């Protein structure tokens, strides 16, 4: 494994307008992500300073992010208050709890800045890392916060295979439970819906059962995005590590497949009392600078 390249940088802005569905602002305390998921769309769009480096091998740390956020909120204060603040999402091109958050605590400090400012809009933090449970004290200070975990499978072997350096899914489930017990509203992001692994009623029902057991009240679903750049990186990996899966992944890139999966999901969700994010299964078919990582 390549030693990650960590660079401390000074950010000019961290409170940026979002083009993502369901959020008005995004905060990225880091650029790059050491979790290195094989399906990551940010792998293509968040690398303007690292065109030749392997995704998962670098992280830019915006060491002044909390101070910049404080200044930006102060400048925007009147506008935010007249527009009911708007919803904030952590993060669109990184995981806000990548391992080095334990050292830098930038996400924690940004959350503290929002709490001190009296931010009244919704704040949504999405991660794959149980490290977020260390910030339950700060999360509780926010007026309207939800924490989401990406859960693409219940099988640790599958999560290790495709979300190569991210914490195992069993740890995420435990963290969801812990947050729920602490009174924090939680959601799960089931995206991408993994071809071969997450495409039949039994697996999807089992996943929903588990999520409900740990107190999740809202679930987002997203079809896999197999646009050319994501596909090139993912398929190169599959070719090397599991060529027998390529056919199933190829087959998932059709409207027919998506329609069938949609109906399995709607049926599985029925009668559970779970809210579905955006009320539909999301599908981003092309790369966009504004597209959501999730
Ligand atoms: S999908 Fe999220 S956690 Fe995975 S590499 Fe991309 S930004 Fe990081």
py3Dmol code that shows the C-alpha trace and the ligand (Angstrom):
import py3Dmol

protein = """\
ATOM      1  CA  UNK A   1       0.000   0.000   0.000  1.00  0.00           C
ATOM      2  CA  UNK A   2       1.242   3.493  -0.896  1.00  0.00           C
ATOM      3  CA  UNK A   3       1.989   5.823   2.016  1.00  0.00           C
ATOM      4  CA  UNK A   4      -0.665   8.552   1.864  1.00  0.00           C
ATOM      5  CA  UNK A   5       0.456  12.060   1.055  1.00  0.00           C
ATOM      6  CA  UNK A   6      -0.939  14.469   3.651  1.00  0.00           C
ATOM      7  CA  UNK A   7      -0.750  18.197   2.902  1.00  0.00           C
ATOM      8  CA  UNK A   8      -1.853  20.972   5.215  1.00  0.00           C
ATOM      9  CA  UNK A   9      -3.429  23.765   3.225  1.00  0.00           C
ATOM     10  CA  UNK A  10      -5.105  27.114   3.848  1.00  0.00           C
ATOM     11  CA  UNK A  11      -8.658  27.245   2.504  1.00  0.00           C
ATOM     12  CA  UNK A  12     -10.131  30.453   1.133  1.00  0.00           C
ATOM     13  CA  UNK A  13     -13.701  29.274   1.603  1.00  0.00           C
ATOM     14  CA  UNK A  14     -15.400  26.283   3.244  1.00  0.00           C
ATOM     15  CA  UNK A  15     -19.074  27.258   3.406  1.00  0.00           C
ATOM     16  CA  UNK A  16     -19.973  26.734  -0.219  1.00  0.00           C
ATOM     17  CA  UNK A  17     -23.230  26.716  -2.109  1.00  0.00           C
ATOM     18  CA  UNK A  18     -24.454  23.270  -2.955  1.00  0.00           C
ATOM     19  CA  UNK A  19     -26.067  21.994  -6.102  1.00  0.00           C
ATOM     20  CA  UNK A  20     -26.881  18.727  -4.361  1.00  0.00           C
ATOM     21  CA  UNK A  21     -30.441  17.571  -3.920  1.00  0.00           C
ATOM     22  CA  UNK A  22     -31.588  18.197  -0.362  1.00  0.00           C
ATOM     23  CA  UNK A  23     -28.871  20.634   0.730  1.00  0.00           C
ATOM     24  CA  UNK A  24     -28.141  24.339   0.289  1.00  0.00           C
ATOM     25  CA  UNK A  25     -24.576  24.449   1.607  1.00  0.00           C
ATOM     26  CA  UNK A  26     -21.686  21.998   1.805  1.00  0.00           C
ATOM     27  CA  UNK A  27     -18.666  21.968   4.094  1.00  0.00           C
ATOM     28  CA  UNK A  28     -15.578  19.938   3.128  1.00  0.00           C
ATOM     29  CA  UNK A  29     -12.905  20.233   5.847  1.00  0.00           C
ATOM     30  CA  UNK A  30     -10.655  17.996   3.731  1.00  0.00           C
ATOM     31  CA  UNK A  31     -10.004  17.481   0.054  1.00  0.00           C
ATOM     32  CA  UNK A  32      -9.417  13.886  -0.995  1.00  0.00           C
ATOM     33  CA  UNK A  33     -10.364  10.815   0.991  1.00  0.00           C
ATOM     34  CA  UNK A  34      -8.203   8.044   2.379  1.00  0.00           C
ATOM     35  CA  UNK A  35     -11.054   5.496   2.351  1.00  0.00           C
ATOM     36  CA  UNK A  36     -10.516   4.925  -1.373  1.00  0.00           C
ATOM     37  CA  UNK A  37     -13.909   3.409  -2.246  1.00  0.00           C
ATOM     38  CA  UNK A  38     -13.844   1.826  -5.678  1.00  0.00           C
ATOM     39  CA  UNK A  39     -17.166   3.343  -6.780  1.00  0.00           C
ATOM     40  CA  UNK A  40     -16.445   6.868  -5.525  1.00  0.00           C
ATOM     41  CA  UNK A  41     -17.505   9.680  -7.838  1.00  0.00           C
ATOM     42  CA  UNK A  42     -15.428  12.194  -5.894  1.00  0.00           C
ATOM     43  CA  UNK A  43     -12.415  10.214  -7.138  1.00  0.00           C
ATOM     44  CA  UNK A  44     -12.937  12.009 -10.434  1.00  0.00           C
ATOM     45  CA  UNK A  45     -14.174  15.437  -9.474  1.00  0.00           C
ATOM     46  CA  UNK A  46     -12.198  16.245  -6.332  1.00  0.00           C
ATOM     47  CA  UNK A  47      -8.719  15.893  -7.722  1.00  0.00           C
ATOM     48  CA  UNK A  48      -7.984  19.181  -9.441  1.00  0.00           C
ATOM     49  CA  UNK A  49      -4.749  19.526  -7.448  1.00  0.00           C
ATOM     50  CA  UNK A  50      -3.861  15.852  -7.757  1.00  0.00           C
ATOM     51  CA  UNK A  51      -4.505  14.853 -11.356  1.00  0.00           C
ATOM     52  CA  UNK A  52      -1.933  12.049 -11.374  1.00  0.00           C
ATOM     53  CA  UNK A  53      -2.295  10.649  -7.880  1.00  0.00           C
ATOM     54  CA  UNK A  54      -4.224   7.550  -6.999  1.00  0.00           C
ATOM     55  CA  UNK A  55      -7.552   8.190  -5.228  1.00  0.00           C
ATOM     56  CA  UNK A  56      -7.193   7.225  -1.594  1.00  0.00           C
ATOM     57  CA  UNK A  57      -3.497   8.113  -1.541  1.00  0.00           C
ATOM     58  CA  UNK A  58      -3.709  11.812  -0.656  1.00  0.00           C
ATOM     59  CA  UNK A  59      -5.502  14.160   1.678  1.00  0.00           C
ATOM     60  CA  UNK A  60      -5.405  17.945   1.773  1.00  0.00           C
ATOM     61  CA  UNK A  61      -6.169  19.149   5.267  1.00  0.00           C
ATOM     62  CA  UNK A  62      -7.823  22.578   5.405  1.00  0.00           C
ATOM     63  CA  UNK A  63      -6.239  23.496   8.703  1.00  0.00           C
ATOM     64  CA  UNK A  64      -7.932  26.909   8.881  1.00  0.00           C
ATOM     65  CA  UNK A  65     -11.427  25.548   8.013  1.00  0.00           C
ATOM     66  CA  UNK A  66     -13.068  26.419  11.384  1.00  0.00           C
ATOM     67  CA  UNK A  67     -11.734  29.999  11.340  1.00  0.00           C
ATOM     68  CA  UNK A  68     -12.794  30.517   7.714  1.00  0.00           C
ATOM     69  CA  UNK A  69     -16.236  29.077   8.476  1.00  0.00           C
ATOM     70  CA  UNK A  70     -16.638  31.456  11.396  1.00  0.00           C
ATOM     71  CA  UNK A  71     -15.776  34.443   9.184  1.00  0.00           C
ATOM     72  CA  UNK A  72     -18.079  33.297   6.402  1.00  0.00           C
ATOM     73  CA  UNK A  73     -21.034  32.766   8.743  1.00  0.00           C
ATOM     74  CA  UNK A  74     -20.475  36.173  10.247  1.00  0.00           C
ATOM     75  CA  UNK A  75     -20.442  37.808   6.780  1.00  0.00           C
ATOM     76  CA  UNK A  76     -23.554  35.922   5.686  1.00  0.00           C
ATOM     77  CA  UNK A  77     -25.313  36.280   9.013  1.00  0.00           C
ATOM     78  CA  UNK A  78     -28.108  38.642   7.942  1.00  0.00           C
ATOM     79  CA  UNK A  79     -28.772  36.766   4.691  1.00  0.00           C
ATOM     80  CA  UNK A  80     -28.847  33.396   6.462  1.00  0.00           C
ATOM     81  CA  UNK A  81     -31.234  34.600   9.135  1.00  0.00           C
ATOM     82  CA  UNK A  82     -33.674  36.095   6.602  1.00  0.00           C
ATOM     83  CA  UNK A  83     -33.620  32.897   4.554  1.00  0.00           C
ATOM     84  CA  UNK A  84     -34.106  30.433   7.425  1.00  0.00           C
ATOM     85  CA  UNK A  85     -30.422  29.451   7.231  1.00  0.00           C
ATOM     86  CA  UNK A  86     -30.702  26.624   4.707  1.00  0.00           C
ATOM     87  CA  UNK A  87     -29.514  23.054   5.061  1.00  0.00           C
ATOM     88  CA  UNK A  88     -25.839  22.149   5.428  1.00  0.00           C
ATOM     89  CA  UNK A  89     -24.232  18.889   4.318  1.00  0.00           C
ATOM     90  CA  UNK A  90     -20.881  17.444   5.466  1.00  0.00           C
ATOM     91  CA  UNK A  91     -19.308  16.579   3.017  1.00  0.00           C
ATOM     92  CA  UNK A  92     -19.527  16.321  -0.752  1.00  0.00           C
ATOM     93  CA  UNK A  93     -15.974  15.456  -1.810  1.00  0.00           C
ATOM     94  CA  UNK A  94     -14.471  13.764   1.219  1.00  0.00           C
ATOM     95  CA  UNK A  95     -15.526  11.810   4.278  1.00  0.00           C
ATOM     96  CA  UNK A  96     -15.715  14.294   7.183  1.00  0.00           C
ATOM     97  CA  UNK A  97     -14.452  11.583   9.551  1.00  0.00           C
ATOM     98  CA  UNK A  98     -11.535  10.256   7.585  1.00  0.00           C
ATOM     99  CA  UNK A  99      -9.002   8.799  10.082  1.00  0.00           C
ATOM    100  CA  UNK A 100      -6.940  11.993  10.399  1.00  0.00           C
ATOM    101  CA  UNK A 101      -9.966  13.775  11.830  1.00  0.00           C
ATOM    102  CA  UNK A 102      -8.850  12.131  15.102  1.00  0.00           C
ATOM    103  CA  UNK A 103      -5.747  14.316  14.927  1.00  0.00           C
ATOM    104  CA  UNK A 104      -7.006  17.534  13.295  1.00  0.00           C
ATOM    105  CA  UNK A 105     -10.589  17.604  14.613  1.00  0.00           C
ATOM    106  CA  UNK A 106     -11.608  19.991  11.824  1.00  0.00           C
ATOM    107  CA  UNK A 107     -15.104  18.551  11.381  1.00  0.00           C
ATOM    108  CA  UNK A 108     -15.616  18.709  15.124  1.00  0.00           C
ATOM    109  CA  UNK A 109     -14.475  22.329  15.236  1.00  0.00           C
ATOM    110  CA  UNK A 110     -16.667  23.283  12.251  1.00  0.00           C
ATOM    111  CA  UNK A 111     -19.679  21.721  13.991  1.00  0.00           C
ATOM    112  CA  UNK A 112     -18.788  23.705  17.092  1.00  0.00           C
ATOM    113  CA  UNK A 113     -18.651  26.903  14.999  1.00  0.00           C
ATOM    114  CA  UNK A 114     -22.144  26.170  13.642  1.00  0.00           C
ATOM    115  CA  UNK A 115     -23.423  25.485  17.164  1.00  0.00           C
ATOM    116  CA  UNK A 116     -21.847  28.676  18.562  1.00  0.00           C
ATOM    117  CA  UNK A 117     -23.360  30.662  15.693  1.00  0.00           C
ATOM    118  CA  UNK A 118     -26.792  29.292  16.635  1.00  0.00           C
ATOM    119  CA  UNK A 119     -27.266  27.712  13.224  1.00  0.00           C
ATOM    120  CA  UNK A 120     -30.942  26.869  12.952  1.00  0.00           C
ATOM    121  CA  UNK A 121     -31.026  25.163   9.550  1.00  0.00           C
ATOM    122  CA  UNK A 122     -30.678  21.411   9.261  1.00  0.00           C
ATOM    123  CA  UNK A 123     -27.166  20.019   9.475  1.00  0.00           C
ATOM    124  CA  UNK A 124     -26.567  16.603   7.974  1.00  0.00           C
ATOM    125  CA  UNK A 125     -23.299  14.758   8.494  1.00  0.00           C
ATOM    126  CA  UNK A 126     -22.671  11.641   6.431  1.00  0.00           C
ATOM    127  CA  UNK A 127     -19.786   9.307   6.995  1.00  0.00           C
ATOM    128  CA  UNK A 128     -18.500   5.748   6.965  1.00  0.00           C
ATOM    129  CA  UNK A 129     -16.594   6.200  10.202  1.00  0.00           C
ATOM    130  CA  UNK A 130     -17.601   5.499  13.803  1.00  0.00           C
ATOM    131  CA  UNK A 131     -15.193   8.295  14.778  1.00  0.00           C
ATOM    132  CA  UNK A 132     -18.229  10.575  14.649  1.00  0.00           C
ATOM    133  CA  UNK A 133     -19.469   9.084  17.929  1.00  0.00           C
ATOM    134  CA  UNK A 134     -16.684  11.012  19.666  1.00  0.00           C
ATOM    135  CA  UNK A 135     -18.545  14.181  18.713  1.00  0.00           C
ATOM    136  CA  UNK A 136     -21.936  13.302  20.166  1.00  0.00           C
ATOM    137  CA  UNK A 137     -21.472  16.128  22.683  1.00  0.00           C
ATOM    138  CA  UNK A 138     -21.136  18.727  19.890  1.00  0.00           C
ATOM    139  CA  UNK A 139     -23.846  17.146  17.726  1.00  0.00           C
ATOM    140  CA  UNK A 140     -26.258  17.528  20.645  1.00  0.00           C
ATOM    141  CA  UNK A 141     -25.591  21.264  20.718  1.00  0.00           C
ATOM    142  CA  UNK A 142     -26.930  21.710  17.183  1.00  0.00           C
ATOM    143  CA  UNK A 143     -30.589  22.577  16.842  1.00  0.00           C
ATOM    144  CA  UNK A 144     -31.428  20.374  13.873  1.00  0.00           C
ATOM    145  CA  UNK A 145     -28.862  17.667  13.161  1.00  0.00           C
ATOM    146  CA  UNK A 146     -28.983  14.261  11.501  1.00  0.00           C
ATOM    147  CA  UNK A 147     -26.173  11.764  11.054  1.00  0.00           C
ATOM    148  CA  UNK A 148     -26.072   9.405   8.122  1.00  0.00           C
ATOM    149  CA  UNK A 149     -23.982   6.310   7.544  1.00  0.00           C
ATOM    150  CA  UNK A 150     -23.346   4.810   4.154  1.00  0.00           C
ATOM    151  CA  UNK A 151     -24.390   1.173   4.347  1.00  0.00           C
ATOM    152  CA  UNK A 152     -24.033  -0.658   1.047  1.00  0.00           C
ATOM    153  CA  UNK A 153     -24.040  -4.183   2.505  1.00  0.00           C
ATOM    154  CA  UNK A 154     -24.235  -5.990   5.843  1.00  0.00           C
ATOM    155  CA  UNK A 155     -21.228  -8.117   4.979  1.00  0.00           C
ATOM    156  CA  UNK A 156     -17.865  -6.880   6.272  1.00  0.00           C
ATOM    157  CA  UNK A 157     -16.073  -8.806   3.533  1.00  0.00           C
ATOM    158  CA  UNK A 158     -17.986  -6.919   0.851  1.00  0.00           C
ATOM    159  CA  UNK A 159     -17.430  -3.555   2.503  1.00  0.00           C
ATOM    160  CA  UNK A 160     -13.709  -4.293   2.792  1.00  0.00           C
ATOM    161  CA  UNK A 161     -13.600  -5.393  -0.832  1.00  0.00           C
ATOM    162  CA  UNK A 162     -15.151  -2.259  -2.378  1.00  0.00           C
ATOM    163  CA  UNK A 163     -14.730   0.379   0.350  1.00  0.00           C
ATOM    164  CA  UNK A 164     -11.137  -0.652   0.661  1.00  0.00           C
ATOM    165  CA  UNK A 165      -9.884   1.441   3.573  1.00  0.00           C
ATOM    166  CA  UNK A 166     -13.178   2.528   5.140  1.00  0.00           C
ATOM    167  CA  UNK A 167     -14.277   1.210   8.535  1.00  0.00           C
ATOM    168  CA  UNK A 168     -16.145  -2.088   8.252  1.00  0.00           C
ATOM    169  CA  UNK A 169     -19.907  -1.943   7.916  1.00  0.00           C
ATOM    170  CA  UNK A 170     -20.455  -3.754  11.240  1.00  0.00           C
ATOM    171  CA  UNK A 171     -18.702  -0.837  12.967  1.00  0.00           C
ATOM    172  CA  UNK A 172     -21.004   1.610  11.152  1.00  0.00           C
ATOM    173  CA  UNK A 173     -24.089  -0.285  12.304  1.00  0.00           C
ATOM    174  CA  UNK A 174     -22.808  -0.169  15.888  1.00  0.00           C
ATOM    175  CA  UNK A 175     -22.200   3.565  15.547  1.00  0.00           C
ATOM    176  CA  UNK A 176     -25.740   4.108  14.232  1.00  0.00           C
ATOM    177  CA  UNK A 177     -27.038   2.339  17.306  1.00  0.00           C
ATOM    178  CA  UNK A 178     -24.869   4.406  19.621  1.00  0.00           C
ATOM    179  CA  UNK A 179     -26.031   7.675  18.032  1.00  0.00           C
ATOM    180  CA  UNK A 180     -29.653   6.586  18.261  1.00  0.00           C
ATOM    181  CA  UNK A 181     -29.222   5.693  21.931  1.00  0.00           C
ATOM    182  CA  UNK A 182     -27.771   9.164  22.448  1.00  0.00           C
ATOM    183  CA  UNK A 183     -30.878  10.739  20.936  1.00  0.00           C
ATOM    184  CA  UNK A 184     -29.349  11.820  17.602  1.00  0.00           C
ATOM    185  CA  UNK A 185     -31.577  11.354  14.534  1.00  0.00           C
ATOM    186  CA  UNK A 186     -29.942   9.017  12.046  1.00  0.00           C
ATOM    187  CA  UNK A 187     -30.365   7.892   8.472  1.00  0.00           C
ATOM    188  CA  UNK A 188     -28.713   5.335   6.220  1.00  0.00           C
ATOM    189  CA  UNK A 189     -27.494   5.912   2.715  1.00  0.00           C
ATOM    190  CA  UNK A 190     -27.719   2.714   0.709  1.00  0.00           C
ATOM    191  CA  UNK A 191     -25.681   3.843  -2.221  1.00  0.00           C
ATOM    192  CA  UNK A 192     -24.507   2.781  -4.514  1.00  0.00           C
ATOM    193  CA  UNK A 193     -26.840  -0.210  -4.682  1.00  0.00           C
ATOM    194  CA  UNK A 194     -24.161  -2.775  -5.381  1.00  0.00           C
ATOM    195  CA  UNK A 195     -24.821  -5.023  -8.363  1.00  0.00           C
ATOM    196  CA  UNK A 196     -24.583  -8.716  -7.449  1.00  0.00           C
ATOM    197  CA  UNK A 197     -24.620  -7.941  -3.690  1.00  0.00           C
ATOM    198  CA  UNK A 198     -27.651  -5.703  -3.096  1.00  0.00           C
ATOM    199  CA  UNK A 199     -30.234  -6.430  -5.729  1.00  0.00           C
ATOM    200  CA  UNK A 200     -32.805  -8.901  -4.432  1.00  0.00           C
ATOM    201  CA  UNK A 201     -35.763  -8.708  -2.004  1.00  0.00           C
ATOM    202  CA  UNK A 202     -34.163 -10.937   0.663  1.00  0.00           C
ATOM    203  CA  UNK A 203     -30.960  -8.913   0.960  1.00  0.00           C
ATOM    204  CA  UNK A 204     -32.750  -5.580   0.859  1.00  0.00           C
ATOM    205  CA  UNK A 205     -35.310  -6.635   3.474  1.00  0.00           C
ATOM    206  CA  UNK A 206     -32.557  -7.993   5.711  1.00  0.00           C
ATOM    207  CA  UNK A 207     -30.718  -4.703   5.440  1.00  0.00           C
ATOM    208  CA  UNK A 208     -33.839  -2.670   6.256  1.00  0.00           C
ATOM    209  CA  UNK A 209     -34.628  -4.943   9.223  1.00  0.00           C
ATOM    210  CA  UNK A 210     -31.145  -4.336  10.605  1.00  0.00           C
ATOM    211  CA  UNK A 211     -31.310  -0.579  10.052  1.00  0.00           C
ATOM    212  CA  UNK A 212     -34.644  -0.376  11.858  1.00  0.00           C
ATOM    213  CA  UNK A 213     -33.243  -2.440  14.723  1.00  0.00           C
ATOM    214  CA  UNK A 214     -30.610   0.239  15.323  1.00  0.00           C
ATOM    215  CA  UNK A 215     -33.110   3.082  15.225  1.00  0.00           C
ATOM    216  CA  UNK A 216     -32.769   4.389  11.667  1.00  0.00           C
ATOM    217  CA  UNK A 217     -35.888   6.286  10.580  1.00  0.00           C
ATOM    218  CA  UNK A 218     -34.865   7.389   7.083  1.00  0.00           C
ATOM    219  CA  UNK A 219     -33.159   5.546   4.240  1.00  0.00           C
ATOM    220  CA  UNK A 220     -31.728   6.957   1.022  1.00  0.00           C
ATOM    221  CA  UNK A 221     -31.101   4.717  -1.970  1.00  0.00           C
ATOM    222  CA  UNK A 222     -28.940   5.403  -4.973  1.00  0.00           C
ATOM    223  CA  UNK A 223     -28.327   3.369  -8.108  1.00  0.00           C
ATOM    224  CA  UNK A 224     -24.740   2.794  -9.054  1.00  0.00           C
ATOM    225  CA  UNK A 225     -23.284   5.455 -11.325  1.00  0.00           C
ATOM    226  CA  UNK A 226     -21.322   3.718 -14.057  1.00  0.00           C
ATOM    227  CA  UNK A 227     -20.351   6.782 -16.035  1.00  0.00           C
ATOM    228  CA  UNK A 228     -17.191   6.228 -18.045  1.00  0.00           C
ATOM    229  CA  UNK A 229     -14.649   7.567 -15.522  1.00  0.00           C
ATOM    230  CA  UNK A 230     -16.084   5.711 -12.535  1.00  0.00           C
ATOM    231  CA  UNK A 231     -16.437   2.564 -14.611  1.00  0.00           C
ATOM    232  CA  UNK A 232     -12.840   2.684 -15.836  1.00  0.00           C
ATOM    233  CA  UNK A 233     -11.415   2.730 -12.307  1.00  0.00           C
ATOM    234  CA  UNK A 234     -13.918   0.259 -10.854  1.00  0.00           C
ATOM    235  CA  UNK A 235     -13.680  -2.246 -13.691  1.00  0.00           C
ATOM    236  CA  UNK A 236      -9.887  -2.171 -13.683  1.00  0.00           C
ATOM    237  CA  UNK A 237     -10.094  -3.176 -10.016  1.00  0.00           C
ATOM    238  CA  UNK A 238     -12.726  -5.855 -10.637  1.00  0.00           C
ATOM    239  CA  UNK A 239     -10.743  -7.233 -13.546  1.00  0.00           C
ATOM    240  CA  UNK A 240      -7.816  -7.750 -11.195  1.00  0.00           C
ATOM    241  CA  UNK A 241      -9.617  -8.824  -8.020  1.00  0.00           C
ATOM    242  CA  UNK A 242     -12.930 -10.425  -9.038  1.00  0.00           C
ATOM    243  CA  UNK A 243     -13.412 -10.747 -12.805  1.00  0.00           C
ATOM    244  CA  UNK A 244     -16.452 -12.996 -12.293  1.00  0.00           C
ATOM    245  CA  UNK A 245     -18.398  -9.936 -11.064  1.00  0.00           C
ATOM    246  CA  UNK A 246     -17.903  -7.829 -14.180  1.00  0.00           C
ATOM    247  CA  UNK A 247     -20.865  -9.266 -16.016  1.00  0.00           C
ATOM    248  CA  UNK A 248     -23.243  -8.456 -13.141  1.00  0.00           C
ATOM    249  CA  UNK A 249     -21.906  -4.908 -12.896  1.00  0.00           C
ATOM    250  CA  UNK A 250     -22.254  -4.442 -16.679  1.00  0.00           C
ATOM    251  CA  UNK A 251     -25.848  -5.656 -16.543  1.00  0.00           C
ATOM    252  CA  UNK A 252     -26.671  -3.131 -13.807  1.00  0.00           C
ATOM    253  CA  UNK A 253     -26.165  -0.244 -16.184  1.00  0.00           C
ATOM    254  CA  UNK A 254     -29.557  -0.508 -17.893  1.00  0.00           C
ATOM    255  CA  UNK A 255     -32.906   1.145 -17.310  1.00  0.00           C
ATOM    256  CA  UNK A 256     -34.511  -2.265 -17.152  1.00  0.00           C
ATOM    257  CA  UNK A 257     -32.259  -3.281 -14.231  1.00  0.00           C
ATOM    258  CA  UNK A 258     -32.925  -0.004 -12.415  1.00  0.00           C
ATOM    259  CA  UNK A 259     -36.704  -0.263 -12.898  1.00  0.00           C
ATOM    260  CA  UNK A 260     -36.731  -3.795 -11.510  1.00  0.00           C
ATOM    261  CA  UNK A 261     -34.620  -2.788  -8.521  1.00  0.00           C
ATOM    262  CA  UNK A 262     -36.822   0.266  -7.890  1.00  0.00           C
ATOM    263  CA  UNK A 263     -39.884  -1.930  -7.598  1.00  0.00           C
ATOM    264  CA  UNK A 264     -38.081  -4.333  -5.199  1.00  0.00           C
ATOM    265  CA  UNK A 265     -37.105  -1.375  -3.024  1.00  0.00           C
ATOM    266  CA  UNK A 266     -40.528   0.298  -3.005  1.00  0.00           C
ATOM    267  CA  UNK A 267     -42.085  -3.015  -2.043  1.00  0.00           C
ATOM    268  CA  UNK A 268     -39.519  -3.637   0.710  1.00  0.00           C
ATOM    269  CA  UNK A 269     -40.065  -0.136   2.132  1.00  0.00           C
ATOM    270  CA  UNK A 270     -43.844  -0.433   2.185  1.00  0.00           C
ATOM    271  CA  UNK A 271     -45.449  -0.570   5.622  1.00  0.00           C
ATOM    272  CA  UNK A 272     -42.195  -0.135   7.533  1.00  0.00           C
ATOM    273  CA  UNK A 273     -42.804   3.469   8.574  1.00  0.00           C
ATOM    274  CA  UNK A 274     -39.412   4.430   7.157  1.00  0.00           C
ATOM    275  CA  UNK A 275     -38.980   7.705   5.289  1.00  0.00           C
ATOM    276  CA  UNK A 276     -37.327   7.421   1.882  1.00  0.00           C
ATOM    277  CA  UNK A 277     -34.776  10.153   1.086  1.00  0.00           C
ATOM    278  CA  UNK A 278     -36.123  12.401  -1.712  1.00  0.00           C
ATOM    279  CA  UNK A 279     -39.030   9.935  -2.008  1.00  0.00           C
ATOM    280  CA  UNK A 280     -37.315   7.945  -4.734  1.00  0.00           C
ATOM    281  CA  UNK A 281     -34.266   5.901  -5.639  1.00  0.00           C
ATOM    282  CA  UNK A 282     -31.678   8.424  -6.827  1.00  0.00           C
ATOM    283  CA  UNK A 283     -29.791   7.982 -10.052  1.00  0.00           C
ATOM    284  CA  UNK A 284     -26.901  10.220 -11.122  1.00  0.00           C
ATOM    285  CA  UNK A 285     -25.983   9.079 -14.574  1.00  0.00           C
ATOM    286  CA  UNK A 286     -23.191  11.527 -15.250  1.00  0.00           C
ATOM    287  CA  UNK A 287     -20.358  13.144 -13.366  1.00  0.00           C
ATOM    288  CA  UNK A 288     -21.039  16.649 -12.221  1.00  0.00           C
ATOM    289  CA  UNK A 289     -19.021  19.003 -10.047  1.00  0.00           C
ATOM    290  CA  UNK A 290     -22.196  19.507  -8.117  1.00  0.00           C
ATOM    291  CA  UNK A 291     -23.155  15.877  -7.850  1.00  0.00           C
ATOM    292  CA  UNK A 292     -23.539  14.327  -4.429  1.00  0.00           C
ATOM    293  CA  UNK A 293     -20.952  11.896  -3.104  1.00  0.00           C
ATOM    294  CA  UNK A 294     -23.056  10.028  -0.558  1.00  0.00           C
TER     295      UNK A 294
END
"""
ligand_1 = """\
8
LIG
S -17.261 7.285 -1.398
Fe -16.994 8.725 0.306
S -15.849 7.558 1.822
Fe -15.601 6.501 -0.124
S -13.716 7.329 -1.024
Fe -15.427 8.528 -1.811
S -15.536 10.272 -0.450
Fe -14.363 8.704 0.602
"""
view = py3Dmol.view(width=600, height=400)
view.addModel(protein, "pdb")
view.setStyle({"model": 0}, {"cartoon": {"style": "trace"}})
view.addModel(ligand_1, "xyz")
view.setStyle({"model": 1}, {"stick": {}})
view.zoomTo()
view.show()
